[in-house]
């Protein structure tokens, strides 16, 4: 006889599999007064696919929280975690994020296929982008910040960089993530768990005792994470992280807002990347277009910040338009 728990597990697995077959990057549980609407996000657009009764949705959400090692009784504050599950021969990671809303919890499940980490050759389509990043990753210390809108591939880029450090530079890499989004071979991955007092600060102290060459911080989202990244870079490590901003110079202003001083930025930041996904007319696949600030470009950004200005000569949108126009001319 099938019990209620098994039914919830089956329904949850069916929803995940349906989203994978749909090609969705995220599953959104939107709470309404009497039910939940379920949306799949694909290529940045939301598509409503079904509705579930509130009782069923709540049980499924509890299941996803349980799988992600979250507190299933806590519904009044945001939580985030992740779990891994295989469908057929493919392994997937699912990042679960919860947020209290007016009627009930809102939940987003991010879907990522656990393929081998993409290589530089396939990540950076232009040689100049790859060469710039190879030079930066050869540095012994400094902060590399990756930015761009949600779903633009920041995590993929960061894991590609860490993999390059391990495979081609023989570096000892440790990550500090909240949560761990993707398993990477030969990389020591550490997950923040604030419920048990294992914060970014505590994690960094523990990591430094393991003598890493490269530290990957999942995201700078508050003052403590920003302070952690700066301290790690100043202590003689190469640090990779992501920052939410719309452009290159926005990263500097965002970090200033989080309490980092301009002097600390100038001492630590060695590269800033912003990226966008486009439909490549030559390959007919989604590809990333980059704008990278190192050396002279970075100095110009520092000068703009010192003068209190924001406008730069070229934006990532300009790069995308030029790149797309060139590719269409060749196709």
MOSULQUI-V191243 format. One record per pair of residues at least 6 apart in sequence whose C-alpha atoms are under 6 Angstrom apart, sorted by the first residue. I is the first residue (numbers start at 1). J is the second residue. If there is no record, write none. Layout:
i=I j=J
i=I j=J
//
This chain:
i=8 j=60
i=24 j=40
i=24 j=41
i=24 j=42
i=25 j=41
i=25 j=42
i=25 j=110
i=25 j=111
i=26 j=40
i=26 j=41
i=26 j=109
i=26 j=110
i=26 j=111
i=27 j=39
i=27 j=40
i=27 j=108
i=27 j=109
i=28 j=38
i=28 j=39
i=28 j=107
i=28 j=108
i=29 j=38
i=29 j=106
i=29 j=107
i=30 j=36
i=30 j=37
i=30 j=106
i=31 j=104
i=33 j=103
i=35 j=52
i=35 j=53
i=35 j=54
i=36 j=51
i=36 j=52
i=36 j=54
i=37 j=51
i=38 j=48
i=38 j=49
i=38 j=50
i=38 j=51
i=39 j=47
i=39 j=48
i=39 j=49
i=40 j=46
i=40 j=47
i=62 j=72
i=65 j=72
i=67 j=83
i=68 j=81
i=68 j=82
i=68 j=83
i=76 j=100
i=78 j=98
i=78 j=99
i=79 j=97
i=79 j=98
i=80 j=96
i=80 j=97
i=81 j=95
i=81 j=96
i=81 j=179
i=82 j=94
i=82 j=95
i=82 j=96
i=83 j=93
i=83 j=94
i=84 j=92
i=84 j=93
i=85 j=91
i=85 j=92
i=86 j=92
i=91 j=114
i=92 j=112
i=92 j=113
i=92 j=114
i=93 j=112
i=94 j=110
i=94 j=111
i=95 j=109
i=95 j=110
i=96 j=108
i=96 j=109
i=97 j=107
i=97 j=108
i=98 j=106
i=98 j=107
i=99 j=105
i=99 j=106
i=117 j=160
i=118 j=160
i=119 j=160
i=124 j=130
i=140 j=238
i=141 j=233
i=141 j=236
i=141 j=237
i=141 j=238
i=142 j=233
i=142 j=238
i=142 j=268
i=142 j=269
i=142 j=270
i=143 j=233
i=143 j=239
i=143 j=268
i=143 j=269
i=143 j=270
i=144 j=240
i=144 j=270
i=144 j=271
i=144 j=272
i=145 j=241
i=145 j=242
i=145 j=272
i=146 j=242
i=146 j=272
i=146 j=273
i=146 j=274
i=147 j=242
i=147 j=243
i=147 j=244
i=147 j=245
i=147 j=274
i=148 j=246
i=148 j=274
i=148 j=275
i=152 j=276
i=152 j=277
i=165 j=171
i=171 j=213
i=172 j=212
i=172 j=213
i=173 j=187
i=173 j=212
i=173 j=214
i=173 j=215
i=174 j=188
i=174 j=189
i=174 j=215
i=175 j=189
i=175 j=190
i=175 j=215
i=175 j=216
i=175 j=217
i=176 j=190
i=176 j=191
i=176 j=217
i=177 j=191
i=177 j=192
i=177 j=217
i=177 j=218
i=178 j=191
i=178 j=192
i=179 j=191
i=180 j=191
i=192 j=198
i=192 j=199
i=213 j=237
i=214 j=237
i=214 j=238
i=214 j=239
i=215 j=239
i=216 j=239
i=216 j=240
i=216 j=241
i=217 j=241
i=218 j=241
i=219 j=241
i=219 j=242
i=220 j=226
i=220 j=243
i=223 j=258
i=233 j=239
i=233 j=268
i=245 j=251
i=271 j=293
i=271 j=294
i=272 j=292
i=272 j=293
i=273 j=291
i=273 j=292
i=274 j=290
i=274 j=291
i=275 j=289
i=275 j=290
i=276 j=288
i=276 j=289
i=277 j=287
i=277 j=288
i=278 j=286
i=278 j=287
i=279 j=285
i=279 j=286
i=282 j=331
i=291 j=316
//
